[in-house]
């Protein structure tokens, strides 16, 4: 097979979006962040919003999204991304404004900002990476850590009497009047990746159409924090995470149900 045959469009199984910088990703092998970055970049390109997107990165593994997706970024203080996004969208309503946050940033230190921005119906989209652990800072328990799940701060497993229960922050978001689209997806296989991309596209379109707040949770793996191989982490997620954080749409008031 010659070079021309190799690069024919029909042979391109994986094509890097133009918005993705030529940098080697620092994420651990098997991490879900890289896949979601690609989906976000593809959707922005397909919407033709390359020059009219403002993204907000917080603190945690998610902060480094600005290294890889070539749009305008604002780095917010820990947990404050929805508040920053609110200000930007109100000042520039013609911009696509979204946050990219992990479970600790969104559901712990940023709970108030997240809940109130969503309840106000700000025309922003929130991409929420839920791997049930603090990946960057040493594998501590997160608000979304499952019952019995071991972390560096609950080495014998999460106990309700000591640590409380896992927080269903996405379910809470679905009850708020300001949200128009709340969904939970994953990127552990090709079918799931396609559904996740559709969800991200819908959230971004809702933002531009002024329909209210959208939240896209991506149930993810952290094989380094979970101390598993990428393959075992995916399997563990399917067997345990999906039972507690069931994928699918939780709310859709836009009148266009996702297939």
ChimeraX commands (.cxc) that place a marker at each C-alpha (Angstrom):
marker #1 position 0.00,0.00,0.00 radius 0.5
marker #1 position 1.47,3.36,-1.03 radius 0.5
marker #1 position 1.27,6.62,0.93 radius 0.5
marker #1 position -1.61,8.03,-1.14 radius 0.5
marker #1 position -3.78,5.00,-0.33 radius 0.5
marker #1 position -2.97,5.26,3.38 radius 0.5
marker #1 position -4.11,8.88,3.69 radius 0.5
marker #1 position -7.30,8.55,1.68 radius 0.5
marker #1 position -10.31,9.85,3.68 radius 0.5
marker #1 position -11.92,6.41,3.83 radius 0.5
marker #1 position -8.79,5.07,5.51 radius 0.5
marker #1 position -8.69,7.73,8.22 radius 0.5
marker #1 position -9.92,5.84,11.27 radius 0.5
marker #1 position -8.61,8.51,13.64 radius 0.5
marker #1 position -8.29,12.12,12.56 radius 0.5
marker #1 position -6.95,14.72,14.92 radius 0.5
marker #1 position -9.16,17.83,15.09 radius 0.5
marker #1 position -7.49,21.03,13.89 radius 0.5
marker #1 position -8.22,22.63,17.26 radius 0.5
marker #1 position -6.07,20.05,19.05 radius 0.5
marker #1 position -2.54,21.35,19.64 radius 0.5
marker #1 position 0.48,19.26,18.65 radius 0.5
marker #1 position 1.42,18.47,22.21 radius 0.5
marker #1 position 1.92,15.10,23.82 radius 0.5
marker #1 position -0.81,14.65,26.40 radius 0.5
marker #1 position 0.36,14.29,29.98 radius 0.5
marker #1 position -2.65,12.27,31.09 radius 0.5
marker #1 position -2.15,8.77,32.43 radius 0.5
marker #1 position -2.67,5.94,29.91 radius 0.5
marker #1 position -6.35,5.03,29.87 radius 0.5
marker #1 position -7.53,8.39,31.19 radius 0.5
marker #1 position -10.86,9.56,29.79 radius 0.5
marker #1 position -9.83,13.22,29.51 radius 0.5
marker #1 position -8.07,12.82,26.16 radius 0.5
marker #1 position -11.12,11.28,24.51 radius 0.5
marker #1 position -13.43,14.00,25.82 radius 0.5
marker #1 position -10.98,16.71,24.70 radius 0.5
marker #1 position -11.16,15.31,21.17 radius 0.5
marker #1 position -14.95,15.28,21.20 radius 0.5
marker #1 position -15.15,18.85,22.45 radius 0.5
marker #1 position -12.70,20.02,19.76 radius 0.5
marker #1 position -14.61,18.18,17.02 radius 0.5
marker #1 position -17.94,19.68,18.05 radius 0.5
marker #1 position -16.54,23.22,18.16 radius 0.5
marker #1 position -15.08,22.76,14.67 radius 0.5
marker #1 position -18.29,21.27,13.27 radius 0.5
marker #1 position -20.29,24.19,14.68 radius 0.5
marker #1 position -17.86,26.67,13.12 radius 0.5
marker #1 position -17.25,28.28,16.51 radius 0.5
marker #1 position -13.45,28.12,16.56 radius 0.5
marker #1 position -13.06,31.91,16.92 radius 0.5
marker #1 position -16.11,32.47,19.10 radius 0.5
marker #1 position -15.57,29.99,21.93 radius 0.5
marker #1 position -14.51,30.83,25.47 radius 0.5
marker #1 position -13.81,27.88,27.75 radius 0.5
marker #1 position -13.17,27.94,31.49 radius 0.5
marker #1 position -10.78,25.55,33.17 radius 0.5
marker #1 position -10.67,25.11,36.95 radius 0.5
marker #1 position -8.24,23.23,39.21 radius 0.5
marker #1 position -7.40,19.52,39.04 radius 0.5
marker #1 position -6.55,17.30,36.09 radius 0.5
marker #1 position -9.19,19.16,34.08 radius 0.5
marker #1 position -7.20,22.39,34.27 radius 0.5
marker #1 position -4.81,21.28,31.54 radius 0.5
marker #1 position -7.49,21.23,28.87 radius 0.5
marker #1 position -6.17,24.64,27.83 radius 0.5
marker #1 position -2.91,22.99,26.76 radius 0.5
marker #1 position -4.62,20.91,24.10 radius 0.5
marker #1 position -7.73,22.65,22.72 radius 0.5
marker #1 position -6.84,25.83,20.81 radius 0.5
marker #1 position -9.65,28.20,21.82 radius 0.5
marker #1 position -9.74,31.13,24.24 radius 0.5
marker #1 position -9.46,29.92,27.83 radius 0.5
marker #1 position -9.92,31.54,31.22 radius 0.5
marker #1 position -8.58,29.76,34.28 radius 0.5
marker #1 position -10.92,30.11,37.25 radius 0.5
marker #1 position -10.18,29.74,40.93 radius 0.5
marker #1 position -10.96,26.30,42.32 radius 0.5
marker #1 position -14.68,25.59,41.87 radius 0.5
marker #1 position -15.58,29.01,40.47 radius 0.5
marker #1 position -15.76,28.12,36.77 radius 0.5
marker #1 position -19.58,28.44,36.48 radius 0.5
marker #1 position -19.44,31.94,38.02 radius 0.5
marker #1 position -16.73,33.00,35.56 radius 0.5
marker #1 position -18.68,31.45,32.68 radius 0.5
marker #1 position -21.79,33.36,33.77 radius 0.5
marker #1 position -19.99,36.69,33.54 radius 0.5
marker #1 position -18.45,35.93,30.15 radius 0.5
marker #1 position -21.69,34.70,28.60 radius 0.5
marker #1 position -23.63,37.71,29.86 radius 0.5
marker #1 position -21.02,40.09,28.48 radius 0.5
marker #1 position -20.63,38.17,25.20 radius 0.5
marker #1 position -23.93,36.40,24.52 radius 0.5
marker #1 position -22.80,35.51,20.99 radius 0.5
marker #1 position -19.96,33.37,22.33 radius 0.5
marker #1 position -20.01,29.63,22.99 radius 0.5
marker #1 position -19.13,29.47,26.68 radius 0.5
marker #1 position -18.53,26.22,28.54 radius 0.5
marker #1 position -16.73,24.95,31.62 radius 0.5
marker #1 position -14.71,21.74,31.86 radius 0.5
marker #1 position -14.67,20.44,35.44 radius 0.5
marker #1 position -13.87,17.38,37.50 radius 0.5
marker #1 position -15.96,15.96,40.34 radius 0.5
marker #1 position -13.96,17.61,43.13 radius 0.5
marker #1 position -14.06,21.01,41.46 radius 0.5
marker #1 position -17.74,20.92,40.48 radius 0.5
marker #1 position -19.34,18.82,43.22 radius 0.5
marker #1 position -17.25,19.77,46.25 radius 0.5
marker #1 position -15.55,23.16,46.44 radius 0.5
marker #1 position -17.67,24.45,43.56 radius 0.5
marker #1 position -21.05,23.09,44.63 radius 0.5
marker #1 position -22.56,26.52,45.30 radius 0.5
marker #1 position -21.36,28.06,42.04 radius 0.5
marker #1 position -22.53,25.05,40.04 radius 0.5
marker #1 position -25.98,24.80,41.63 radius 0.5
marker #1 position -26.76,28.51,41.46 radius 0.5
marker #1 position -25.53,29.00,37.88 radius 0.5
marker #1 position -27.63,26.03,36.76 radius 0.5
marker #1 position -30.63,27.18,38.79 radius 0.5
marker #1 position -30.45,30.66,37.22 radius 0.5
marker #1 position -30.54,29.05,33.80 radius 0.5
marker #1 position -27.34,30.69,32.60 radius 0.5
marker #1 position -26.84,29.95,28.91 radius 0.5
marker #1 position -23.67,27.97,29.45 radius 0.5
marker #1 position -22.68,24.33,29.10 radius 0.5
marker #1 position -20.86,22.39,31.78 radius 0.5
marker #1 position -18.76,19.34,30.91 radius 0.5
marker #1 position -18.41,17.31,34.10 radius 0.5
marker #1 position -15.79,14.56,34.34 radius 0.5
marker #1 position -16.78,12.14,37.11 radius 0.5
marker #1 position -14.15,9.54,37.96 radius 0.5
marker #1 position -15.11,9.35,41.65 radius 0.5
marker #1 position -11.68,10.30,42.93 radius 0.5
marker #1 position -9.22,13.20,43.18 radius 0.5
marker #1 position -6.78,12.16,40.47 radius 0.5
marker #1 position -4.27,15.02,40.49 radius 0.5
marker #1 position -3.64,15.42,44.22 radius 0.5
marker #1 position -3.09,11.84,45.30 radius 0.5
marker #1 position -6.28,9.82,44.98 radius 0.5
marker #1 position -8.35,11.24,47.83 radius 0.5
marker #1 position -12.06,10.58,48.30 radius 0.5
marker #1 position -14.33,12.74,46.15 radius 0.5
marker #1 position -17.97,13.66,46.72 radius 0.5
marker #1 position -18.82,11.05,44.08 radius 0.5
marker #1 position -16.69,8.22,45.52 radius 0.5
marker #1 position -18.82,5.07,45.75 radius 0.5
marker #1 position -19.76,3.34,48.98 radius 0.5
marker #1 position -17.03,0.92,49.98 radius 0.5
marker #1 position -14.61,2.36,47.41 radius 0.5
marker #1 position -11.08,2.72,48.75 radius 0.5
marker #1 position -9.08,5.94,48.36 radius 0.5
marker #1 position -6.06,7.44,50.08 radius 0.5
marker #1 position -8.33,9.24,52.57 radius 0.5
marker #1 position -10.71,6.33,53.12 radius 0.5
marker #1 position -8.31,3.37,52.82 radius 0.5
marker #1 position -10.84,0.93,54.25 radius 0.5
marker #1 position -13.61,2.06,51.94 radius 0.5
marker #1 position -16.18,4.83,52.08 radius 0.5
marker #1 position -18.58,4.50,55.02 radius 0.5
marker #1 position -21.85,6.41,55.26 radius 0.5
marker #1 position -21.53,6.99,59.02 radius 0.5
marker #1 position -18.10,8.53,58.61 radius 0.5
marker #1 position -17.96,10.03,55.13 radius 0.5
marker #1 position -21.58,10.47,54.10 radius 0.5
marker #1 position -23.09,9.24,50.86 radius 0.5
marker #1 position -21.95,9.75,47.24 radius 0.5
marker #1 position -23.38,12.97,45.84 radius 0.5
marker #1 position -25.69,12.69,42.84 radius 0.5
marker #1 position -24.92,16.21,41.67 radius 0.5
marker #1 position -26.22,15.58,38.14 radius 0.5
marker #1 position -29.53,14.29,39.48 radius 0.5
marker #1 position -29.81,17.43,41.59 radius 0.5
marker #1 position -29.14,19.56,38.50 radius 0.5
marker #1 position -32.01,17.83,36.70 radius 0.5
marker #1 position -34.46,19.09,39.35 radius 0.5
marker #1 position -33.53,22.75,38.85 radius 0.5
marker #1 position -35.81,24.93,36.78 radius 0.5
marker #1 position -32.94,26.64,34.99 radius 0.5
marker #1 position -31.56,23.50,33.36 radius 0.5
marker #1 position -32.80,22.55,29.92 radius 0.5
marker #1 position -30.59,19.52,29.28 radius 0.5
marker #1 position -28.94,17.23,31.81 radius 0.5
marker #1 position -27.35,13.98,30.68 radius 0.5
marker #1 position -24.91,11.35,31.85 radius 0.5
marker #1 position -22.64,9.68,29.32 radius 0.5
marker #1 position -19.33,7.80,29.12 radius 0.5
marker #1 position -16.51,7.22,26.64 radius 0.5
marker #1 position -15.50,3.63,27.37 radius 0.5
marker #1 position -16.34,2.24,23.91 radius 0.5
marker #1 position -17.14,3.46,20.41 radius 0.5
marker #1 position -20.92,3.46,20.88 radius 0.5
marker #1 position -20.62,5.43,24.11 radius 0.5
marker #1 position -18.22,7.90,22.52 radius 0.5
marker #1 position -20.71,8.62,19.74 radius 0.5
marker #1 position -23.49,9.25,22.24 radius 0.5
marker #1 position -21.23,11.49,24.32 radius 0.5
marker #1 position -20.37,13.58,21.26 radius 0.5
marker #1 position -24.06,14.05,20.44 radius 0.5
marker #1 position -24.69,15.12,24.01 radius 0.5
marker #1 position -21.87,17.68,23.95 radius 0.5
marker #1 position -23.11,19.04,20.61 radius 0.5
marker #1 position -26.63,19.38,21.98 radius 0.5
marker #1 position -25.41,21.15,25.12 radius 0.5
marker #1 position -23.40,23.63,23.05 radius 0.5
marker #1 position -26.32,24.26,20.69 radius 0.5
marker #1 position -28.62,24.88,23.67 radius 0.5
marker #1 position -26.17,27.46,24.95 radius 0.5
marker #1 position -26.12,29.32,21.65 radius 0.5
marker #1 position -29.90,29.14,21.33 radius 0.5
marker #1 position -30.42,30.66,24.78 radius 0.5
marker #1 position -32.39,27.69,26.09 radius 0.5
marker #1 position -30.80,27.64,29.55 radius 0.5
marker #1 position -28.12,25.63,31.30 radius 0.5
marker #1 position -26.87,22.25,30.10 radius 0.5
marker #1 position -24.84,19.74,32.11 radius 0.5
marker #1 position -23.07,16.80,30.47 radius 0.5
marker #1 position -21.61,14.35,32.98 radius 0.5
marker #1 position -19.04,11.92,31.63 radius 0.5
marker #1 position -18.66,8.90,33.90 radius 0.5
marker #1 position -14.94,8.24,33.63 radius 0.5
marker #1 position -12.03,6.15,34.82 radius 0.5
marker #1 position -8.93,7.10,36.79 radius 0.5
marker #1 position -6.88,3.96,36.50 radius 0.5
marker #1 position -3.92,5.58,38.29 radius 0.5
marker #1 position -6.07,6.64,41.24 radius 0.5
marker #1 position -8.00,3.40,41.20 radius 0.5
marker #1 position -4.71,1.49,40.91 radius 0.5
marker #1 position -5.89,-0.58,37.96 radius 0.5
marker #1 position -4.83,-1.15,34.38 radius 0.5
marker #1 position -6.85,0.81,31.78 radius 0.5
marker #1 position -8.65,-2.38,30.76 radius 0.5
marker #1 position -9.57,-3.33,34.33 radius 0.5
marker #1 position -10.60,0.25,35.11 radius 0.5
marker #1 position -13.05,0.25,32.22 radius 0.5
marker #1 position -14.51,-3.05,33.36 radius 0.5
marker #1 position -14.75,-1.86,36.97 radius 0.5
marker #1 position -16.53,1.29,35.81 radius 0.5
marker #1 position -19.09,-0.73,33.86 radius 0.5
marker #1 position -19.69,-3.10,36.76 radius 0.5
marker #1 position -19.80,-0.54,39.60 radius 0.5
marker #1 position -19.96,3.09,38.46 radius 0.5
marker #1 position -22.80,2.56,35.99 radius 0.5
marker #1 position -24.91,0.92,38.67 radius 0.5
marker #1 position -24.79,4.10,40.75 radius 0.5
marker #1 position -24.37,6.67,37.96 radius 0.5
marker #1 position -26.62,5.29,35.24 radius 0.5
marker #1 position -25.89,6.66,31.75 radius 0.5
marker #1 position -28.64,8.39,29.83 radius 0.5
marker #1 position -30.62,11.63,29.67 radius 0.5
marker #1 position -31.95,12.83,33.01 radius 0.5
marker #1 position -33.73,15.91,31.66 radius 0.5
marker #1 position -34.48,17.38,28.26 radius 0.5
marker #1 position -36.90,20.27,27.87 radius 0.5
marker #1 position -35.71,21.20,24.38 radius 0.5
marker #1 position -38.22,18.90,22.70 radius 0.5
marker #1 position -35.52,17.00,20.83 radius 0.5
marker #1 position -34.82,13.70,22.53 radius 0.5
marker #1 position -31.43,12.18,21.76 radius 0.5
marker #1 position -31.53,8.88,19.89 radius 0.5
marker link #1:1,2 radius 0.2
marker link #1:2,3 radius 0.2
marker link #1:3,4 radius 0.2
marker link #1:4,5 radius 0.2
marker link #1:5,6 radius 0.2
marker link #1:6,7 radius 0.2
marker link #1:7,8 radius 0.2
marker link #1:8,9 radius 0.2
marker link #1:9,10 radius 0.2
marker link #1:10,11 radius 0.2
marker link #1:11,12 radius 0.2
marker link #1:12,13 radius 0.2
marker link #1:13,14 radius 0.2
marker link #1:14,15 radius 0.2
marker link #1:15,16 radius 0.2
marker link #1:16,17 radius 0.2
marker link #1:17,18 radius 0.2
marker link #1:18,19 radius 0.2
marker link #1:19,20 radius 0.2
marker link #1:20,21 radius 0.2
marker link #1:21,22 radius 0.2
marker link #1:22,23 radius 0.2
marker link #1:23,24 radius 0.2
marker link #1:24,25 radius 0.2
marker link #1:25,26 radius 0.2
marker link #1:26,27 radius 0.2
marker link #1:27,28 radius 0.2
marker link #1:28,29 radius 0.2
marker link #1:29,30 radius 0.2
marker link #1:30,31 radius 0.2
marker link #1:31,32 radius 0.2
marker link #1:32,33 radius 0.2
marker link #1:33,34 radius 0.2
marker link #1:34,35 radius 0.2
marker link #1:35,36 radius 0.2
marker link #1:36,37 radius 0.2
marker link #1:37,38 radius 0.2
marker link #1:38,39 radius 0.2
marker link #1:39,40 radius 0.2
marker link #1:40,41 radius 0.2
marker link #1:41,42 radius 0.2
marker link #1:42,43 radius 0.2
marker link #1:43,44 radius 0.2
marker link #1:44,45 radius 0.2
marker link #1:45,46 radius 0.2
marker link #1:46,47 radius 0.2
marker link #1:47,48 radius 0.2
marker link #1:48,49 radius 0.2
marker link #1:49,50 radius 0.2
marker link #1:50,51 radius 0.2
marker link #1:51,52 radius 0.2
marker link #1:52,53 radius 0.2
marker link #1:53,54 radius 0.2
marker link #1:54,55 radius 0.2
marker link #1:55,56 radius 0.2
marker link #1:56,57 radius 0.2
marker link #1:57,58 radius 0.2
marker link #1:58,59 radius 0.2
marker link #1:59,60 radius 0.2
marker link #1:60,61 radius 0.2
marker link #1:61,62 radius 0.2
marker link #1:62,63 radius 0.2
marker link #1:63,64 radius 0.2
marker link #1:64,65 radius 0.2
marker link #1:65,66 radius 0.2
marker link #1:66,67 radius 0.2
marker link #1:67,68 radius 0.2
marker link #1:68,69 radius 0.2
marker link #1:69,70 radius 0.2
marker link #1:70,71 radius 0.2
marker link #1:71,72 radius 0.2
marker link #1:72,73 radius 0.2
marker link #1:73,74 radius 0.2
marker link #1:74,75 radius 0.2
marker link #1:75,76 radius 0.2
marker link #1:76,77 radius 0.2
marker link #1:77,78 radius 0.2
marker link #1:78,79 radius 0.2
marker link #1:79,80 radius 0.2
marker link #1:80,81 radius 0.2
marker link #1:81,82 radius 0.2
marker link #1:82,83 radius 0.2
marker link #1:83,84 radius 0.2
marker link #1:84,85 radius 0.2
marker link #1:85,86 radius 0.2
marker link #1:86,87 radius 0.2
marker link #1:87,88 radius 0.2
marker link #1:88,89 radius 0.2
marker link #1:89,90 radius 0.2
marker link #1:90,91 radius 0.2
marker link #1:91,92 radius 0.2
marker link #1:92,93 radius 0.2
marker link #1:93,94 radius 0.2
marker link #1:94,95 radius 0.2
marker link #1:95,96 radius 0.2
marker link #1:96,97 radius 0.2
marker link #1:97,98 radius 0.2
marker link #1:98,99 radius 0.2
marker link #1:99,100 radius 0.2
marker link #1:100,101 radius 0.2
marker link #1:101,102 radius 0.2
marker link #1:102,103 radius 0.2
marker link #1:103,104 radius 0.2
marker link #1:104,105 radius 0.2
marker link #1:105,106 radius 0.2
marker link #1:106,107 radius 0.2
marker link #1:107,108 radius 0.2
marker link #1:108,109 radius 0.2
marker link #1:109,110 radius 0.2
marker link #1:110,111 radius 0.2
marker link #1:111,112 radius 0.2
marker link #1:112,113 radius 0.2
marker link #1:113,114 radius 0.2
marker link #1:114,115 radius 0.2
marker link #1:115,116 radius 0.2
marker link #1:116,117 radius 0.2
marker link #1:117,118 radius 0.2
marker link #1:118,119 radius 0.2
marker link #1:119,120 radius 0.2
marker link #1:120,121 radius 0.2
marker link #1:121,122 radius 0.2
marker link #1:122,123 radius 0.2
marker link #1:123,124 radius 0.2
marker link #1:124,125 radius 0.2
marker link #1:125,126 radius 0.2
marker link #1:126,127 radius 0.2
marker link #1:127,128 radius 0.2
marker link #1:128,129 radius 0.2
marker link #1:129,130 radius 0.2
marker link #1:130,131 radius 0.2
marker link #1:131,132 radius 0.2
marker link #1:132,133 radius 0.2
marker link #1:133,134 radius 0.2
marker link #1:134,135 radius 0.2
marker link #1:135,136 radius 0.2
marker link #1:136,137 radius 0.2
marker link #1:137,138 radius 0.2
marker link #1:138,139 radius 0.2
marker link #1:139,140 radius 0.2
marker link #1:140,141 radius 0.2
marker link #1:141,142 radius 0.2
marker link #1:142,143 radius 0.2
marker link #1:143,144 radius 0.2
marker link #1:144,145 radius 0.2
marker link #1:145,146 radius 0.2
marker link #1:146,147 radius 0.2
marker link #1:147,148 radius 0.2
marker link #1:148,149 radius 0.2
marker link #1:149,150 radius 0.2
marker link #1:150,151 radius 0.2
marker link #1:151,152 radius 0.2
marker link #1:152,153 radius 0.2
marker link #1:153,154 radius 0.2
marker link #1:154,155 radius 0.2
marker link #1:155,156 radius 0.2
marker link #1:156,157 radius 0.2
marker link #1:157,158 radius 0.2
marker link #1:158,159 radius 0.2
marker link #1:159,160 radius 0.2
marker link #1:160,161 radius 0.2
marker link #1:161,162 radius 0.2
marker link #1:162,163 radius 0.2
marker link #1:163,164 radius 0.2
marker link #1:164,165 radius 0.2
marker link #1:165,166 radius 0.2
marker link #1:166,167 radius 0.2
marker link #1:167,168 radius 0.2
marker link #1:168,169 radius 0.2
marker link #1:169,170 radius 0.2
marker link #1:170,171 radius 0.2
marker link #1:171,172 radius 0.2
marker link #1:172,173 radius 0.2
marker link #1:173,174 radius 0.2
marker link #1:174,175 radius 0.2
marker link #1:175,176 radius 0.2
marker link #1:176,177 radius 0.2
marker link #1:177,178 radius 0.2
marker link #1:178,179 radius 0.2
marker link #1:179,180 radius 0.2
marker link #1:180,181 radius 0.2
marker link #1:181,182 radius 0.2
marker link #1:182,183 radius 0.2
marker link #1:183,184 radius 0.2
marker link #1:184,185 radius 0.2
marker link #1:185,186 radius 0.2
marker link #1:186,187 radius 0.2
marker link #1:187,188 radius 0.2
marker link #1:188,189 radius 0.2
marker link #1:189,190 radius 0.2
marker link #1:190,191 radius 0.2
marker link #1:191,192 radius 0.2
marker link #1:192,193 radius 0.2
marker link #1:193,194 radius 0.2
marker link #1:194,195 radius 0.2
marker link #1:195,196 radius 0.2
marker link #1:196,197 radius 0.2
marker link #1:197,198 radius 0.2
marker link #1:198,199 radius 0.2
marker link #1:199,200 radius 0.2
marker link #1:200,201 radius 0.2
marker link #1:201,202 radius 0.2
marker link #1:202,203 radius 0.2
marker link #1:203,204 radius 0.2
marker link #1:204,205 radius 0.2
marker link #1:205,206 radius 0.2
marker link #1:206,207 radius 0.2
marker link #1:207,208 radius 0.2
marker link #1:208,209 radius 0.2
marker link #1:209,210 radius 0.2
marker link #1:210,211 radius 0.2
marker link #1:211,212 radius 0.2
marker link #1:212,213 radius 0.2
marker link #1:213,214 radius 0.2
marker link #1:214,215 radius 0.2
marker link #1:215,216 radius 0.2
marker link #1:216,217 radius 0.2
marker link #1:217,218 radius 0.2
marker link #1:218,219 radius 0.2
marker link #1:219,220 radius 0.2
marker link #1:220,221 radius 0.2
marker link #1:221,222 radius 0.2
marker link #1:222,223 radius 0.2
marker link #1:223,224 radius 0.2
marker link #1:224,225 radius 0.2
marker link #1:225,226 radius 0.2
marker link #1:226,227 radius 0.2
marker link #1:227,228 radius 0.2
marker link #1:228,229 radius 0.2
marker link #1:229,230 radius 0.2
marker link #1:230,231 radius 0.2
marker link #1:231,232 radius 0.2
marker link #1:232,233 radius 0.2
marker link #1:233,234 radius 0.2
marker link #1:234,235 radius 0.2
marker link #1:235,236 radius 0.2
marker link #1:236,237 radius 0.2
marker link #1:237,238 radius 0.2
marker link #1:238,239 radius 0.2
marker link #1:239,240 radius 0.2
marker link #1:240,241 radius 0.2
marker link #1:241,242 radius 0.2
marker link #1:242,243 radius 0.2
marker link #1:243,244 radius 0.2
marker link #1:244,245 radius 0.2
marker link #1:245,246 radius 0.2
marker link #1:246,247 radius 0.2
marker link #1:247,248 radius 0.2
marker link #1:248,249 radius 0.2
marker link #1:249,250 radius 0.2
marker link #1:250,251 radius 0.2
marker link #1:251,252 radius 0.2
marker link #1:252,253 radius 0.2
marker link #1:253,254 radius 0.2
marker link #1:254,255 radius 0.2
marker link #1:255,256 radius 0.2
marker link #1:256,257 radius 0.2
marker link #1:257,258 radius 0.2
marker link #1:258,259 radius 0.2
view
